[in-house]
Amino acid sequence: MDSGRLRVLVEVAHAGSIAAAAQRMSFTPSALSQQLAKLEREVGGQLLERRADGVRLTRAGRVLVEHGERVLGELRDAEDAVRAALGAHPQRLSIGTFASAGRIFVPGVLATLRRTHPTVELSLLDLEPPAGYGLVAARELDLLITHRYPGVFLPGARGLRRSRLLTDPLRLVLPAAHPLAQTRRVTLADLTGEEWICGQRGVPNRVFLDGLADQAGVRLHFAYETHDYVVTLSLLAAGVGVALVPDSVLWSGLPAGVVARELAGVHPAREIYVVHRRRPPELVAEVVRLLRNAAAG
């Protein structure tokens, strides 16, 4: 099996279409299509379904991409190991993160790395969980900061190391003028008639909140759909809606006109993880240490 064609398949899977992958790889779409056709002949079966909005992996395609990501990651590890043996130093470091972690943890870490490793090319990619695991496996990312809400599927991490960085409690946040703002412990049933602010259907915080409501036997009204907690807090400060917000988002303080309360009867929390390859180079290990220090602080 040709590793170059395997890389084409992985790039197409990550990009979502042949055209987008061709642009990333500086090839024409027809050239990539030819490579994919040869790869399908090599494996003896269809790997992609061509659709109007891009491509979809077949079952065989998904299996091959999962293996292909690890193969490409090992090849890139081999390149780095040879360079290190020849005395070369790491030239780049790429981090993937979801938005709130990118705002809370990452700026200080990148600033420290810029001071201590001024020649390393740093890059940051905004990724909403559960995306990003395949990019780490293929070494397109060196490190991923991701999360899981209770009741939400945690992707497999074969060939990777995933460790918990922080347990992040979720707090009920209300406008200060809300009738329940002075109640210390509010139940979910108290909030059935409220306008909730949450992510769209399928977004992890929405999946969790839907499950919580089902367990409590209540029906919630989702009036404002956003996964951006900056937008959420702005709406709350304006006196609009109610929301569950991770405690880490509130570390810098609550906006004026907003209060946080405990949700009675449950102790919801999301878990924040850091994901990297099993044998991380020293630079990646240093980033993990910096992230752990930031979380501990």
DRENLO-597662 format. One record per residue (C-alpha): x, z, y; residue number from 1; chain. Coordinates in pm, whole numbers, plus 50000, padded with zeros to 5 digits. Each point is the difference from the previous one (the first is absolute). Last residue first. Layout:
% DRENLO-597662
      X      Z      Y    i  ch
      X      Z      Y  NUM   A
...
% end
This chain:
% DRENLO-597662
      X      Z      Y    i  ch
  49667  53960  52764  297   A
  49971  49960  49625  296   A
  49865  49648  50044  295   A
  50285  49905  50235  294   A
  50258  50149  49765  293   A
  49844  49811  49709  292   A
  50010  49677  50198  291   A
  50367  50052  50087  290   A
  50084  50066  49635  289   A
  49813  49685  49893  288   A
  50189  49799  50263  287   A
  50331  50131  49864  286   A
  49902  49899  49647  285   A
  49931  49649  50132  284   A
  50347  49987  50158  283   A
  50161  50139  49685  282   A
  49862  49722  49783  281   A
  49686  50080  49801  280   A
  50016  50007  49622  279   A
  49634  50024  49898  278   A
  49876  49762  50267  277   A
  49805  50145  50292  276   A
  49668  50168  50075  275   A
  49927  50283  50247  274   A
  49667  50171  49960  273   A
  49736  50156  50225  272   A
  49719  50187  49825  271   A
  49657  50020  50160  270   A
  49817  50328  50034  269   A
  49646  50127  49953  268   A
  49937  50373  49959  267   A
  49629  50017  49923  266   A
  49721  50256  50040  265   A
  49993  50004  50379  264   A
  50165  49719  50196  263   A
  50240  50185  50228  262   A
  49983  49928  50373  261   A
  50188  49798  50262  260   A
  49897  49976  50367  259   A
  50006  49711  50251  258   A
  49944  49993  50377  257   A
  50366  49965  50087  256   A
  50194  49832  49721  255   A
  50116  50225  49717  254   A
  50370  50070  49975  253   A
  50319  49821  49895  252   A
  49940  50111  49643  251   A
  49647  49856  49998  250   A
  50082  49685  49801  249   A
  50180  50225  49751  248   A
  49674  50190  49938  247   A
  49832  49690  49865  246   A
  49668  49920  50175  245   A
  49648  50029  49861  244   A
  49764  49859  50262  243   A
  49709  50061  50239  242   A
  49845  49759  50250  241   A
  50034  49932  50374  240   A
  50079  50258  50267  239   A
  50267  49793  50178  238   A
  50266  50218  49840  237   A
  49847  49914  49662  236   A
  50024  49627  50070  235   A
  50363  50035  50110  234   A
  50077  50209  49691  233   A
  49865  49726  49771  232   A
  50184  49724  50189  231   A
  50328  50188  49952  230   A
  49894  50062  49639  229   A
  49999  49626  49928  228   A
  49804  49927  49679  227   A
  49697  49893  50203  226   A
  49627  49973  49927  225   A
  49758  50168  50240  224   A
  49643  50075  49888  223   A
  50054  50131  49650  222   A
  49679  50194  49923  221   A
  50048  50254  49722  220   A
  49770  50064  49702  219   A
  50014  50333  49823  218   A
  50018  50106  49635  217   A
  50316  50206  50053  216   A
  50189  49804  49734  215   A
  49872  49671  50142  214   A
  50109  50103  50351  213   A
  50351  50081  49878  212   A
  50019  49667  49819  211   A
  49901  49809  50312  210   A
  50254  50203  50199  209   A
  50280  49912  49757  208   A
  49916  49629  49990  207   A
  49975  50001  50381  206   A
  50343  50163  50038  205   A
  50147  49748  49753  204   A
  49856  49681  50160  203   A
  49751  49838  49758  202   A
  49708  50007  50246  201   A
  50140  50001  50352  200   A
  50185  50302  50131  199   A
  49830  50302  50154  198   A
  49815  50127  50308  197   A
  49674  50171  49906  196   A
  49681  50000  50207  195   A
  49828  50324  49905  194   A
  49673  50053  49811  193   A
  50165  50115  49681  192   A
  50241  50235  50180  191   A
  49864  50343  49907  190   A
  49992  49886  49635  189   A
  50378  49955  50017  188   A
  50031  50369  50077  187   A
  50142  50145  50322  186   A
  50224  50305  50012  185   A
  50099  50144  50340  184   A
  49684  49901  50186  183   A
  50079  49965  50370  182   A
  50020  49620  49988  181   A
  49674  49973  49805  180   A
  49788  49908  50304  179   A
  50262  49739  50105  178   A
  50141  50050  50351  177   A
  50356  50044  49870  176   A
  49977  49662  49827  175   A
  50055  50051  49627  174   A
  50289  49986  49752  173   A
  49962  50110  49638  172   A
  50345  50055  49856  171   A
  50183  49827  49717  170   A
  50301  50182  49856  169   A
  50331  49807  49964  168   A
  50204  50080  49691  167   A
  50345  49867  50081  166   A
  50289  49792  49870  165   A
  49888  49955  49645  164   A
  50235  49798  49785  163   A
  49977  49647  49864  162   A
  50295  49849  49815  161   A
  49969  49638  49900  160   A
  50043  49800  49679  159   A
  49631  50036  49920  158   A
  49817  50145  50300  157   A
  49637  49954  49902  156   A
  49754  50008  50286  155   A
  49813  50323  50087  154   A
  49623  49943  49989  153   A
  49804  50195  50262  152   A
  49811  50316  49900  151   A
  50192  50217  50245  150   A
  50177  49792  50267  149   A
  50336  49845  49913  148   A
  50286  49926  50235  147   A
  50288  49766  50068  146   A
  50351  49998  50143  145   A
  50193  49714  49840  144   A
  50376  49953  49969  143   A
  50245  49716  49955  142   A
  49742  49729  50058  141   A
  50048  49641  49886  140   A
  50174  50172  49710  139   A
  49770  49833  49744  138   A
  49876  50340  49877  137   A
  49966  50116  50360  136   A
  49790  49697  50092  135   A
  49788  50053  49689  134   A
  49918  50356  50109  133   A
  49904  49894  50353  132   A
  49622  50008  50018  131   A
  49800  50308  49894  130   A
  50002  50090  50280  129   A
  50004  49830  50343  128   A
  50327  49831  50081  127   A
  50183  49974  50335  126   A
  50350  49861  49941  125   A
  50312  50145  50162  124   A
  50346  49848  50025  123   A
  50350  50135  50054  122   A
  50315  49787  50007  121   A
  50293  50233  49931  120   A
  50286  49983  50251  119   A
  49915  50320  50191  118   A
  49987  50221  49689  117   A
  50004  50360  50131  116   A
  49832  49939  50336  115   A
  49753  49733  49882  114   A
  49930  50210  49693  113   A
  49904  50298  50215  112   A
  49768  49785  50215  111   A
  49845  49852  49686  110   A
  49925  50347  49863  109   A
  49855  50119  50333  108   A
  49772  49697  50024  107   A
  49891  50022  49632  106   A
  49828  50332  49959  105   A
  49696  50023  50229  104   A
  49915  49648  50121  103   A
  50097  49816  49684  102   A
  49835  50274  49798  101   A
  49679  49929  50193  100   A
  50024  49623  49949   99   A
  50092  49962  49635   98   A
  50364  49942  49917   97   A
  50243  49742  49870   96   A
  50372  50045  50062   95   A
  50275  49737  49998   94   A
  50372  50077  50012   93   A
  50264  49738  50068   92   A
  50374  49939  49995   91   A
  50120  50252  49742   90   A
  50381  50025  50004   89   A
  50248  49759  49840   88   A
  50302  50132  49810   87   A
  50012  49741  49722   86   A
  49842  50246  49757   85   A
  49724  50058  50258   84   A
  49937  49625  50019   83   A
  49978  49984  49622   82   A
  49754  50292  49992   81   A
  49788  49841  50275   80   A
  49972  49672  49810   79   A
  49914  50184  49678   78   A
  49728  50198  50178   77   A
  49861  49670  50130   76   A
  49991  49867  49644   75   A
  49835  50321  49879   74   A
  49730  49972  50268   73   A
  49938  49639  49906   72   A
  49951  50100  49636   71   A
  49772  50290  50098   70   A
  49778  49776  50210   69   A
  49997  49741  49724   68   A
  49871  50248  49743   67   A
  49696  50084  50213   66   A
  49966  49634  50101   65   A
  50002  49894  49636   64   A
  49721  50238  49903   63   A
  49790  49900  50302   62   A
  50050  49632  49920   61   A
  49895  50047  49638   60   A
  49678  50164  50121   59   A
  49952  49714  50244   58   A
  50124  50045  50354   57   A
  49777  49884  50283   56   A
  50101  49745  50259   55   A
  49907  49920  50358   54   A
  49665  49990  50185   53   A
  49883  49670  49849   52   A
  50109  50106  49653   51   A
  50286  49911  49765   50   A
  50004  50216  49687   49   A
  50351  50107  49913   48   A
  50201  50074  49685   47   A
  49865  49739  49759   46   A
  50171  49984  49662   45   A
  50300  49892  49796   44   A
  50264  50223  50158   43   A
  50234  49711  50083   42   A
  49715  49763  50086   41   A
  49860  50258  50242   40   A
  50347  50034  50153   39   A
  50023  49624  50048   38   A
  49660  49998  50174   37   A
  50114  50287  50221   36   A
  50313  49811  50102   35   A
  49793  49690  50083   34   A
  49757  50206  50206   33   A
  50294  50151  50188   32   A
  50128  49655  50095   31   A
  49649  49890  50101   30   A
  49964  50300  50230   29   A
  50319  49897  50184   28   A
  50289  50243  50002   27   A
  50126  50249  50259   26   A
  49945  50302  49768   25   A
  49757  50178  50232   24   A
  49823  49675  50089   23   A
  49974  49902  49635   22   A
  49857  50342  49916   21   A
  49728  49958  50263   20   A
  49911  49652  49872   19   A
  49998  50108  49635   18   A
  49754  50279  50076   17   A
  49967  50378  49977   16   A
  50344  50076  50145   15   A
  50093  50256  49734   14   A
  49876  49788  49708   13   A
  50160  49687  50146   12   A
  50332  50183  50040   11   A
  49983  50129  49642   10   A
  49928  49652  49864    9   A
  50283  49847  50203    8   A
  50240  50272  49880    7   A
  49915  49912  49640    6   A
  50079  49639  50081    5   A
  50345  50105  50120    4   A
  50045  50225  49695    3   A
  49953  49704  49762    2   A
  49854  50106  49666    1   A
% end
